[in-house]
Amino acid sequence: MTSAVQQGNTATGEFAGKRALVTGGTRGIGAAIVDRLTRGGARVAFSGRSVPQDGVPELFVQADIGTAAGAESFARHVAERLGGVMEQIGTPLGRPSLPEEVAELVAFLVSDRAASIVGAEYVIDGGSKPTV
């Protein structure tokens, strides 16, 4: 994780003033999304079942959101620290794409450039699954 994540990020950038919630944000695709949004200026709260390797940032909650207790803990933490969220990102699993590739799509979707995109589903699998 970047130092901006550890400090709660007060940087400016394309996501300045935005708040985001990322599940599974301690490694792989989730960590790349947290890093990308943070570098863009967003305040990012994130969860994971394991603690990040470089310590526990202010906006991190160790929780398994697959359980009611974990989801409640994470929601409570986000409400207390961020006053709610603007963007929610659940991380995809088992995809052959690079984490940074997925993070770029997420960065676009939470940016003002994608303001008119609502409720879409994106497949980022390197073309391994047939789509219509």
Helices and strands as residue ranges (DSSP letters): H 3-6, E 19-23, H 28-39, E 43-48, E 60-62, H 68-82, E 87-90, H 99-109, G 112-114
